[in-house]
Amino acid sequence: PTWNGLPGEYCSRTCRTESTSTPSGLLCLRPGCGKPTWNGKPGGFCGRTCRGLGAGAVNSGALPAVQATGNPVAPSLANVAVVGAPTCSREGCSKPTWNGLPNAYCSMSCRASGAPVVKLLQGTAVDSTKFADIQQQFSSKWKSSNPEPVIASIWSVEDSALVKKHTDYCTSIGDVPLKGAGRNPGNQQRRFHATKMTCRASYSGTTCSNRGCSACNIIRSGFMVSKAGASAGSLYGRGIYCSSTSSKAMAYGNVMFVVGVACGVADISGSSGALPSGTHSRVVNNSND
């Protein structure tokens, strides 16, 4: 099977690299280039140089749609006339989008500081744009030699009361030095946290009544420090564990939360003790994290 369950794809980077021919639909969009697209997929450029130069007319692949079941369906192709390369969605930025497609950002920094995201009701499947955004982060941060799993569905499970508590905490931290695509107040980062979900096969937006279903408990009540380490231990101290590496997080459950984390001022160490005064989180930079 293909790596993402969609037609026209490869099963791995190895097979993609070893492909003996490059179909015309997988060539760089810039007229006269002739090189294969950077990722082996249609509707892209061979590299940043050609992406910056853009194309007069492209055969653009639509973002994956989401069915009522939440399963991704194959993208369709449509001829779209454009002038130059699509530019970043953040107001005031004119750089080309990172993937050469419209309705995207040029970088993680612009994505983090872009226009406010429309909030979905809890238990609503995300739209195709958000699906593609999260899927891109998940795939780019998969570092394991094990096959990357196919994302079957993505749901919005935000609770307004819990979001307010998080926002208030970020405000209490204030503006601090940022890491990467973080944003203030609170040096907020988007991270992965996996856990067990007993009702995964039947979940359709409503939490189950099984008190042993960790995922549904988190959706209802948020993360609770009192439960920290109950199943996986607390190697680096008592707290809620998240990772920027999807493959690392996925080792701890069968479903994944994409969470906003207020890192604040981080203690960068492998300590297991209490956080030093003036810090808000602990960051452990392991090779596979």
VOBA-1610 file (N, C-alpha, C; in pm, whole numbers, padded with zeros to 5 digits, always signed):
BEGIN
Pro+00084-00122+00000Pro+00000+00000+00000Pro+00086+00126+00000Thr+00030+00237-00051Thr+00103+00363-00047Thr+00114+00414+00096Trp+00212+00503+00123Trp+00238+00548+00260Trp+00119+00618+00324Asn+00035+00683+00240Asn-00079+00756+00296Asn-00214+00702+00251Gly-00214+00585+00185Gly-00340+00525+00144Gly-00405+00589+00023Leu-00335+00680-00044Leu-00390+00749-00159Leu-00326+00698-00288Pro-00399+00702-00399Pro-00343+00656-00526Pro-00235+00751-00577Gly-00149+00698-00664Gly-00046+00780-00725Gly+00070+00813-00634Glu+00082+00740-00521Glu+00189+00765-00426Glu+00283+00644-00419Tyr+00391+00657-00344Tyr+00484+00547-00320Tyr+00465+00493-00179Cys+00522+00375-00152Cys+00512+00317-00018Cys+00618+00373+00075Ser+00727+00427+00019Ser+00838+00476+00099Ser+00924+00570+00017Arg+01017+00639+00087Arg+01111+00726+00017Arg+01202+00645-00076Thr+01236+00523-00032Thr+01325+00439-00113Thr+01264+00411-00249Cys+01138+00366-00251Cys+01072+00336-00378Cys+01055+00461-00464Arg+01031+00574-00398Arg+01016+00698-00472Arg+01148+00735-00540Thr+01260+00717-00466Thr+01392+00750-00519Thr+01433+00655-00631Glu+01395+00527-00614Glu+01438+00425-00711Glu+01348+00418-00834Ser+01244+00501-00837Ser+01157+00500-00954Ser+01241+00535-01078Thr+01228+00455-01182Thr+01315+00470-01299Thr+01272+00581-01395Ser+01151+00629-01381Ser+01106+00734-01472Ser+01025+00836-01395Thr+01018+00957-01448Thr+00943+01065-01386Thr+00827+01102-01476Pro+00702+01062-01440Pro+00588+01100-01523Pro+00582+01250-01541Ser+00530+01293-01655Ser+00526+01436-01685Ser+00448+01514-01581Gly+00349+01449-01517Gly+00269+01519-01416Gly+00344+01545-01287Leu+00468+01484-01273Leu+00545+01502-01150Leu+00663+01595-01172Leu+00664+01667-01284Leu+00773+01760-01312Leu+00747+01895-01250Cys+00856+01969-01228Cys+00849+02105-01174Cys+00753+02191-01256Leu+00678+02277-01185Leu+00578+02360-01251Leu+00637+02475-01333Arg+00764+02511-01305Arg+00819+02626-01377Arg+00848+02588-01521Pro+00792+02660-01616Pro+00814+02629-01758Pro+00962+02621-01793Gly+01002+02515-01864Gly+01138+02501-01910Gly+01232+02434-01813Cys+01186+02403-01690Cys+01274+02342-01591Cys+01300+02194-01624Gly+01194+02112-01622Gly+01207+01971-01657Gly+01252+01880-01545Lys+01287+01935-01427Lys+01329+01852-01315Lys+01207+01795-01242Pro+01222+01681-01172Pro+01110+01627-01095Pro+01079+01715-00974Thr+00955+01711-00927Thr+00917+01788-00809Thr+00996+01741-00688Trp+01015+01829-00590Trp+01101+01800-00475Trp+01054+01680-00394Asn+00918+01657-00392Asn+00864+01549-00309Asn+00805+01435-00391Gly+00827+01439-00525Gly+00775+01330-00607Gly+00626+01333-00629Lys+00562+01445-00595Lys+00417+01457-00610Lys+00384+01562-00716Pro+00265+01550-00777Pro+00226+01649-00878Pro+00191+01784-00815Gly+00197+01890-00897Gly+00153+02021-00852Gly+00254+02094-00767Gly+00386+02065-00782Gly+00486+02130-00700Gly+00606+02174-00783Phe+00709+02227-00716Phe+00831+02271-00781Phe+00945+02178-00744Cys+01059+02191-00814Cys+01174+02106-00785Cys+01251+02157-00666Gly+01244+02285-00638Gly+01318+02343-00526Gly+01273+02485-00500Arg+01339+02549-00403Arg+01300+02684-00362Arg+01323+02787-00473Thr+01429+02767-00552Thr+01459+02864-00658Thr+01345+02871-00759Cys+01304+02752-00809Cys+01194+02749-00906Cys+01063+02792-00843Arg+01044+02758-00715Arg+00921+02800-00648Arg+00914+02952-00642Gly+01028+03016-00616Gly+01030+03162-00609Gly+01004+03227-00743Leu+01051+03162-00851Leu+01027+03215-00985Leu+00884+03194-01030Gly+00820+03089-00977Gly+00679+03066-01002Gly+00652+03009-01139Ala+00521+03000-01171Ala+00479+02946-01300Ala+00359+03025-01351Gly+00346+03031-01485Gly+00235+03104-01544Gly+00102+03035-01523Ala+00100+02902-01535Ala-00022+02825-01514Ala+00017+02691-01458Val-00051+02647-01354Val-00015+02522-01290Val-00132+02427-01288Asn-00099+02299-01281Asn-00201+02196-01262Asn-00200+02164-01114Ser-00287+02226-01039Ser-00278+02226-00893Ser-00362+02117-00831Gly-00303+02042-00737Gly-00377+01938-00667Gly-00454+01996-00552Ala-00581+01967-00544Ala-00663+02015-00433Ala-00619+01947-00305Leu-00634+02013-00191Leu-00601+01953-00064Leu-00694+01837-00034Pro-00646+01737+00041Pro-00732+01621+00069Pro-00865+01663+00133Ala-00973+01611+00081Ala-01104+01639+00138Ala-01131+01542+00251Val-01226+01574+00336Val-01262+01486+00446Val-01407+01444+00430Gln-01431+01314+00426Gln-01566+01264+00413Gln-01637+01276+00547Ala-01766+01245+00545Ala-01842+01250+00669Ala-01783+01157+00773Thr-01717+01049+00728Thr-01657+00953+00820Thr-01525+01004+00874Gly-01472+01112+00817Gly-01344+01165+00860Gly-01226+01107+00785Asn-01250+01013+00692Asn-01141+00952+00618Asn-01102+01040+00501Pro-00969+01053+00475Pro-00926+01135+00362Pro-00960+01067+00231Val-00997+01147+00133Val-01023+01092+00000Val-00918+01145-00094Ala-00903+01080-00209Ala-00798+01119-00302Ala-00818+01260-00351Pro-00710+01339-00362Pro-00723+01476-00412Pro-00760+01475-00559Ser-00834+01576-00601Ser-00868+01590-00742Ser-00778+01695-00804Leu-00767+01695-00937Leu-00684+01792-01006Leu-00771+01889-01084Ala-00732+02014-01084Ala-00806+02115-01159Ala-00707+02217-01212Asn-00727+02263-01334Asn-00639+02364-01391Asn-00669+02498-01328Val-00565+02561-01269Val-00582+02688-01201Val-00480+02786-01259Ala-00526+02899-01309Ala-00436+03000-01363Ala-00389+03090-01251Val-00257+03108-01239Val-00201+03194-01135Val-00094+03281-01197Val-00063+03391-01132Val+00045+03478-01174Val+00157+03464-01072Gly+00266+03399-01113Gly+00374+03372-01020Gly+00336+03265-00920Ala+00419+03244-00820Ala+00392+03142-00718Ala+00294+03196-00615Pro+00207+03110-00559Pro+00116+03154-00453Pro+00195+03211-00335Thr+00147+03317-00276Thr+00220+03382-00167Thr+00160+03347-00032Cys+00239+03373+00070Cys+00205+03342+00209Cys+00070+03402+00248Ser-00007+03327+00329Ser-00141+03371+00370Ser-00138+03477+00480Arg-00020+03497+00543Arg-00015+03600+00648Arg-00018+03738+00586Glu-00104+03823+00638Glu-00119+03958+00585Glu+00013+04034+00596Gly+00055+04093+00485Gly+00178+04171+00484Gly+00300+04095+00437Cys+00290+03961+00426Cys+00403+03880+00381Cys+00382+03846+00234Ser+00486+03863+00153Ser+00473+03837+00009Ser+00563+03723-00038Lys+00617+03645+00057Lys+00703+03534+00020Lys+00620+03419-00037Pro+00680+03335-00121Pro+00606+03219-00176Pro+00569+03122-00064Thr+00460+03049-00080Thr+00421+02947+00019Thr+00525+02836+00020Trp+00538+02768+00134Trp+00644+02667+00151Trp+00630+02551+00053Asn+00505+02520+00011Asn+00482+02405-00076Asn+00439+02443-00217Gly+00441+02575-00247Gly+00403+02619-00381Gly+00254+02616-00407Leu+00173+02591-00303Leu+00028+02584-00319Leu-00039+02703-00252Pro-00159+02743-00299Pro-00229+02855-00237Pro-00283+02820-00100Asn-00322+02923-00024Asn-00382+02908+00109Asn-00288+02837+00206Ala-00159+02870+00198Ala-00059+02815+00290Ala+00035+02927+00331Tyr+00127+02897+00423Tyr+00223+02996+00470Tyr+00361+02969+00413Cys+00451+03066+00425Cys+00587+03049+00373Cys+00675+02977+00474Ser+00638+02981+00602Ser+00720+02920+00706Ser+00636+02896+00831Met+00695+02824+00927Met+00626+02798+01053Met+00605+02928+01131Ser+00700+03020+01118Ser+00687+03149+01189Ser+00565+03226+01142Cys+00546+03233+01009Cys+00429+03305+00957Cys+00301+03230+00990Arg+00307+03096+00990Arg+00189+03019+01026Arg+00147+03050+01169Ala+00246+03060+01259Ala+00216+03085+01400Ala+00160+03224+01423Ser+00200+03321+01340Ser+00155+03459+01359Ser+00051+03501+01257Gly-00007+03404+01186Gly-00104+03433+01082Gly-00240+03473+01136Ala-00336+03480+01047Ala-00472+03521+01084Ala-00533+03423+01184Pro-00620+03470+01272Pro-00684+03381+01369Pro-00755+03264+01300Val-00742+03147+01360Val-00806+03029+01306Val-00953+03024+01349Val-01039+02990+01256Val-01181+02978+01289Val-01200+02858+01380Lys-01258+02879+01497Lys-01276+02772+01594Lys-01395+02684+01556Leu-01374+02554+01566Leu-01480+02458+01537Leu-01548+02416+01666Leu-01670+02372+01656Leu-01738+02317+01771Leu-01670+02188+01811Gln-01670+02159+01942Gln-01608+02035+01989Gln-01679+01916+01924Gly-01597+01820+01880Gly-01654+01702+01816Gly-01681+01720+01668Thr-01620+01823+01606Thr-01637+01848+01463Thr-01510+01807+01390Ala-01525+01734+01279Ala-01409+01698+01199Ala-01351+01824+01135Val-01219+01838+01132Val-01156+01958+01077Val-01172+01960+00925Asp-01157+02078+00867Asp-01169+02090+00722Asp-01040+02044+00653Ser-01042+02042+00521Ser-00929+01988+00445Ser-00801+02069+00464Thr-00814+02202+00483Thr-00696+02285+00501Thr-00626+02253+00631Lys-00701+02244+00740Lys-00643+02209+00870Lys-00591+02066+00870Phe-00662+01976+00802Phe-00618+01837+00791Phe-00478+01833+00728Ala-00462+01906+00616Ala-00335+01907+00546Ala-00225+01971+00630Asp-00259+02075+00704Asp-00163+02144+00790Asp-00107+02051+00896Ile-00197+01981+00966Ile-00155+01889+01072Ile-00083+01768+01014Gln-00132+01718+00903Gln-00068+01603+00839Gln+00075+01637+00798Gln+00097+01759+00750Gln+00231+01801+00710Gln+00325+01802+00830Gln+00279+01855+00944Gln+00363+01858+01063Gln+00390+01716+01113Phe+00287+01632+01112Phe+00301+01493+01158Phe+00404+01420+01072Ser+00394+01433+00940Ser+00484+01362+00848Ser+00627+01414+00857Ser+00642+01546+00865Ser+00776+01605+00866Ser+00850+01574+00995Lys+00777+01539+01101Lys+00838+01509+01230Lys+00839+01359+01263Trp+00813+01276+01162Trp+00817+01131+01183Trp+00961+01084+01159Lys+01032+01045+01266Lys+01174+01012+01257Lys+01202+00863+01274Ser+01099+00786+01298Ser+01118+00643+01321Ser+01141+00567+01190Ser+01211+00454+01201Ser+01228+00367+01084Ser+01102+00285+01059Asn+01013+00282+01155Asn+00885+00214+01137Asn+00798+00294+01040Pro+00709+00227+00965Pro+00624+00297+00869Pro+00539+00404+00937Glu+00528+00517+00871Glu+00442+00624+00923Glu+00296+00584+00909Pro+00216+00591+01016Pro+00075+00552+01005Pro-00005+00653+00924Val-00111+00605+00864Val-00202+00691+00787Val-00299+00758+00883Ile-00316+00888+00872Ile-00412+00960+00956Ile-00552+00936+00901Ala-00637+00868+00977Ala-00772+00835+00931Ala-00866+00954+00943Ser-00856+01030+01052Ser-00946+01144+01073Ser-00885+01236+01177Ile-00924+01363+01173Ile-00879+01463+01271Ile-01001+01539+01319Trp-01015+01549+01451Trp-01133+01612+01512Trp-01092+01730+01599Ser-01174+01833+01600Ser-01157+01944+01693Ser-01221+01904+01826Val-01142+01905+01933Val-01196+01864+02064Val-01172+01972+02169Glu-01157+02097+02124Glu-01134+02207+02218Glu-01255+02233+02305Asp-01227+02264+02430Asp-01331+02305+02525Asp-01303+02451+02560Ser-01401+02537+02544Ser-01379+02682+02561Ser-01328+02717+02700Ala-01378+02648+02803Ala-01335+02678+02940Ala-01189+02638+02961Leu-01150+02523+02905Leu-01011+02479+02918Leu-00917+02569+02837Val-00964+02612+02720Val-00883+02702+02638Val-00860+02834+02710Lys-00962+02884+02780Lys-00947+03010+02854Lys-00843+02996+02964Lys-00845+02881+03036Lys-00746+02859+03141Lys-00605+02861+03082His-00590+02796+02967His-00459+02792+02901His-00417+02932+02858Thr-00510+03008+02799Thr-00480+03144+02754Thr-00441+03234+02871Asp-00513+03220+02982Asp-00482+03299+03101Asp-00343+03265+03155Tyr-00308+03137+03150Tyr-00175+03096+03198Tyr-00066+03153+03108Cys-00089+03149+02977Cys+00008+03207+02883Cys+00028+03355+02912Thr-00082+03425+02938Thr-00075+03569+02968Thr+00003+03594+03096Ser-00014+03505+03194Ser+00056+03522+03322Ser+00207+03505+03306Ile+00249+03423+03209Ile+00393+03408+03181Ile+00448+03532+03115Gly+00370+03588+03022Gly+00412+03708+02951Gly+00506+03679+02836Asp+00572+03783+02786Asp+00663+03770+02673Asp+00799+03721+02721Val+00845+03613+02662Val+00973+03553+02697Val+01047+03519+02567Pro+01176+03487+02574Pro+01248+03446+02451Pro+01179+03328+02385Leu+01169+03333+02251Leu+01097+03230+02178Leu+01190+03125+02120Lys+01137+03006+02103Lys+01208+02899+02035Lys+01136+02868+01904Gly+01210+02868+01793Gly+01154+02829+01663Gly+01030+02909+01627Ala+00920+02837+01603Ala+00795+02900+01561Ala+00707+02939+01679Gly+00763+02943+01798Gly+00686+02980+01917Gly+00631+03121+01908Arg+00529+03148+01987Arg+00470+03282+01988Arg+00437+03322+02130Asn+00442+03449+02156Asn+00410+03502+02287Asn+00266+03548+02293Pro+00208+03560+02414Pro+00275+03537+02542Pro+00293+03388+02574Gly+00398+03358+02649Gly+00415+03223+02702Gly+00500+03129+02620Asn+00563+03177+02508Asn+00641+03087+02423Asn+00558+02965+02386Gln+00444+02988+02322Gln+00351+02880+02289Gln+00401+02799+02170Gln+00395+02666+02184Gln+00440+02574+02081Gln+00329+02472+02052Arg+00329+02418+01928Arg+00234+02312+01893Arg+00306+02177+01900Arg+00257+02088+01984Arg+00325+01962+02011Arg+00229+01844+02004Phe+00286+01723+02015Phe+00209+01598+02007Phe+00205+01529+02144His+00090+01472+02176His+00074+01391+02297His-00017+01273+02263Ala+00036+01153+02273Ala-00045+01033+02244Ala-00093+00967+02373Thr-00207+00902+02363Thr-00262+00831+02477Thr-00351+00718+02426Lys-00411+00644+02520Lys-00495+00531+02483Lys-00641+00575+02468Met-00708+00524+02365Met-00850+00552+02344Met-00920+00418+02320Thr-01002+00377+02416Thr-01069+00247+02403Thr-01180+00250+02300Cys-01235+00369+02270Cys-01347+00379+02176Cys-01302+00430+02040Arg-01174+00414+02007Arg-01121+00470+01883Arg-01198+00426+01758Ala-01234+00298+01752Ala-01301+00244+01633Ala-01438+00305+01611Ser-01503+00349+01719Ser-01640+00400+01708Ser-01652+00551+01729Tyr-01541+00618+01762Tyr-01548+00762+01793Tyr-01596+00841+01671Ser-01694+00926+01695Ser-01747+01010+01586Ser-01777+01152+01635Gly-01701+01197+01736Gly-01717+01333+01786Gly-01774+01343+01926Thr-01823+01231+01981Thr-01881+01231+02115Thr-01801+01139+02206Thr-01766+01187+02325Thr-01687+01105+02416Thr-01768+00987+02468Cys-01696+00880+02501Cys-01763+00759+02552Cys-01777+00768+02705Ser-01845+00670+02764Ser-01870+00671+02908Ser-01772+00583+02985Asn-01678+00521+02913Asn-01580+00433+02977Asn-01480+00516+03055Arg-01477+00501+03186Arg-01388+00582+03271Arg-01242+00545+03248Gly-01218+00431+03183Gly-01082+00389+03155Gly-01030+00439+03021Cys-01112+00516+02949Cys-01071+00571+02819Cys-00997+00702+02844Ser-00864+00697+02841Ser-00782+00814+02874Ser-00810+00932+02780Ala-00825+00905+02652Ala-00846+01013+02555Ala-00975+01090+02584Cys-01083+01017+02608Cys-01211+01084+02634Cys-01208+01159+02767Asn-01134+01106+02865Asn-01119+01178+02992Asn-01047+01311+02971Ile-00945+01310+02885Ile-00871+01433+02856Ile-00959+01533+02782Ile-01039+01484+02686Ile-01129+01572+02611Ile-01226+01641+02706Arg-01278+01566+02804Arg-01378+01622+02897Arg-01315+01714+03001Ser-01200+01674+03058Ser-01147+01744+03176Ser-01012+01810+03156Gly-00951+01788+03040Gly-00818+01842+03019Gly-00711+01753+03081Phe-00586+01794+03069Phe-00476+01718+03127Phe-00470+01743+03278Met-00448+01637+03352Met-00443+01646+03498Met-00307+01598+03547Val-00233+01687+03615Val-00101+01652+03664Val-00108+01535+03762Ser-00222+01521+03830Ser-00237+01411+03927Ser-00230+01274+03859Lys-00257+01272+03729Lys-00253+01145+03653Lys-00120+01127+03581Ala-00032+01227+03591Ala+00094+01223+03517Ala+00177+01102+03556Gly+00228+01031+03456Gly+00315+00916+03479Gly+00244+00788+03519Ala+00111+00789+03519Ala+00036+00673+03565Ala+00064+00549+03480Ser+00087+00568+03349Ser+00108+00453+03261Ser+00248+00445+03202Ala+00314+00560+03186Ala+00445+00559+03120Ala+00559+00607+03209Gly+00530+00639+03336Gly+00636+00685+03425Gly+00666+00833+03409Ser+00759+00881+03492Ser+00795+01023+03491Ser+00947+01035+03496Leu+01013+00995+03389Leu+01159+00990+03384Leu+01223+01126+03409Tyr+01160+01232+03360Tyr+01217+01366+03371Tyr+01137+01455+03466Gly+01071+01395+03560Gly+00997+01472+03658Gly+00846+01464+03637Arg+00774+01511+03735Arg+00628+01506+03734Arg+00574+01616+03642Gly+00491+01576+03545Gly+00435+01674+03455Gly+00367+01609+03336Ile+00317+01691+03246Ile+00252+01644+03124Ile+00357+01639+03014Tyr+00376+01523+02953Tyr+00480+01504+02853Tyr+00426+01523+02711Cys+00498+01602+02631Cys+00464+01623+02490Cys+00594+01617+02410Ser+00582+01603+02280Ser+00701+01598+02195Ser+00675+01668+02063Ser+00780+01726+02007Ser+00771+01783+01872Ser+00784+01674+01767Thr+00827+01555+01809Thr+00847+01442+01719Thr+00727+01348+01725Ser+00653+01340+01616Ser+00531+01260+01614Ser+00559+01112+01641Ser+00667+01058+01585Ser+00698+00916+01605Ser+00731+00886+01751Lys+00794+00979+01821Lys+00824+00960+01963Lys+00695+00957+02044Ala+00607+01055+02021Ala+00482+01062+02096Ala+00394+00941+02069Met+00391+00896+01942Met+00300+00788+01903Met+00330+00657+01974Ala+00449+00645+02033Ala+00487+00523+02103Ala+00408+00504+02233Tyr+00335+00607+02274Tyr+00268+00602+02404Tyr+00116+00589+02394Gly+00063+00564+02277Gly-00083+00551+02266Gly-00127+00509+02128Asn-00259+00507+02110Asn-00315+00471+01979Asn-00390+00586+01913Val-00396+00702+01980Val-00449+00824+01921Val-00359+00940+01962Met-00363+01047+01884Met-00273+01159+01908Met-00350+01288+01931Phe-00310+01362+02034Phe-00359+01498+02055Phe-00256+01594+01997Val-00303+01696+01925Val-00217+01807+01882Val-00249+01920+01977Val-00152+01956+02061Val-00181+02044+02174Val-00099+02172+02169Gly-00155+02275+02229Gly-00082+02399+02249Gly-00012+02393+02383Val+00119+02417+02385Val+00197+02406+02507Val+00259+02542+02541Ala+00238+02587+02664Ala+00300+02711+02711Ala+00435+02674+02772Cys+00541+02680+02690Cys+00674+02640+02738Cys+00736+02745+02829Gly+00700+02871+02807Gly+00758+02977+02889Gly+00909+02975+02881Val+00975+02993+02995Val+01121+02979+03005Val+01149+02834+03040Ala+01220+02764+02953Ala+01240+02621+02971Ala+01371+02589+03042Asp+01366+02487+03127Asp+01486+02428+03186Asp+01533+02320+03089Ile+01642+02344+03017Ile+01690+02248+02919Ile+01790+02154+02987Ser+01739+02041+03031Ser+01822+01945+03104Ser+01755+01809+03106Gly+01825+01711+03157Gly+01769+01577+03172Gly+01736+01547+03316Ser+01716+01650+03393Ser+01689+01633+03536Ser+01552+01571+03560Ser+01535+01510+03675Ser+01406+01455+03715Ser+01351+01526+03838Gly+01421+01628+03882Gly+01378+01700+04001Gly+01281+01811+03970Ala+01255+01895+04071Ala+01164+02008+04054Ala+01225+02110+03959Leu+01140+02186+03894Leu+01188+02289+03802Leu+01262+02399+03878Pro+01373+02448+03823Pro+01443+02560+03887Pro+01354+02684+03892Ser+01381+02769+03988Ser+01304+02892+04003Ser+01316+02976+03875Gly+01202+03031+03831Gly+01201+03116+03713Gly+01178+03042+03582Thr+01161+02910+03588Thr+01133+02833+03467Thr+00991+02776+03472His+00939+02739+03356His+00799+02694+03348His+00784+02554+03290Ser+00889+02502+03229Ser+00881+02371+03167Ser+01021+02311+03159Arg+01027+02184+03122Arg+01157+02117+03103Arg+01163+02063+02962Val+01272+02092+02893Val+01294+02043+02757Val+01413+01949+02759Val+01391+01827+02711Val+01497+01726+02704Val+01523+01698+02557Asn+01639+01736+02508Asn+01671+01720+02366Asn+01741+01587+02339Asn+01662+01480+02332Asn+01717+01349+02293Asn+01728+01342+02142Ser+01808+01249+02094Ser+01833+01239+01951Ser+01706+01204+01870Asn+01613+01131+01932Asn+01491+01090+01859Asn+01371+01173+01900Asp+01393+01283+01970Asp+01282+01371+02007Asp+01274+01488+01911
//
